Each structure stands twice: as structure tokens, then as C-alpha cells.
Amino acid sequence: MRLFLLASCFLFLSTGNLFAKTVYDIDLPDTVTVAGENLQLNGYGLRKKFFFKIYLGSLYTRGKATTTEQVLAMPGAK
């Protein structure tokens, strides 16, 4: 039971950015157009230094990717 509870908490907390549209008052659109290509939001990350929020980076790709190799193998804009 304890393992199930820990796994459930981890899963719940690790999927926070799957459905987010606004992060720290910054709007992240679902899709953007770059060089005539429609790209969709694949993920984002927040860089922190001590207690300061330094910057927010986002990754837009043609389709969903779950590994670095998949992202690098995709042709076109990223």
C-alpha cells in the first residue's frame, strides 16, 4: 500500500506540465507557427538559481516526442 501511495504521488506530481497553459504568469500557447510550420508544445522547464526564477524555456516540435533521440531525429524547425 505504501509503495502504491508513493507511486501515485510521484505520477501525479510529475505530470504537472502536461496540461499547463500558464506558468508563473507566462502564457504558453499549444501551437506556434515557425517558418511556415505549425509546431505544438512538447514541454517546458524552469531554470532556478537559489530562490530566483531565472528563465522559462519551452520546446515546440512537429509532434509529441518522449526522448531526446526522437526530438533530434525530427526534421524541420524545433
N, C-alpha and C positions, 0 to 999 in steps of 0.2 A: 504494500500500500504506500509506503514511504517513497519508494522508487517511482511509482506511478505519479504521485503528487509532485515530486521534483521534476520529472519529465514533462508533465503537463504545464507546470510553471515556466520551465525553460522554453517550451514550444510557444506558449502564449506571449512571453516577453520577447522572443527572438523574431516574431513576425510583425512587429510594430510598424515597420516601414513599408509593408506590402500594400496597405490601404491608405496611407497618409497622403494628404494633398498639401497641407500647410505644416511647415516645420519651423519653429521659432519665428513665427510671423512672416515667413517667406513662402510664397505660393510656388509650388512645383506642378506645372501642367502635366497632364497624362501624355500628351503628344506635342512635339515641336516639329517644325519643318526646317531642315538644313540642306542647302544646296539642292533644293527641289525634292528631297526625300522626306517622307513622314517617318519620324522616329518616336518610339514610345519609351516611357520611363522604365528603366530596368532596375534602378536602385539609387541610393544616396548615402552619404556619410558625412558626419560632422566632425571636424577637427577641433580638439580642445587642447589647450595648454594651461595647466593648473586649473583654475576655475573660469578661465576665459573661453568663450566660443570664438575660434579664430575664423573659420570659413565653413561653408556648406558646399559640398561637391555632389553633382548628380551625373548619372550615366544614362544616356539615351541611345538605344540601338534599334535596328530594324525589327527585331523580335526578342522575345524573352530568352535570356541565357542564364545558366546557373554556374558556369565555371569560367575561369579566365581564358581557357583554350577556346571555348565557344565564342566568347566576345572577340578575341583576336582573329578568329577564323572568319568572322562575318565581313563580307565585302562592303565597301561604301563608308559613308560618314558614320561617326560614333560620337 
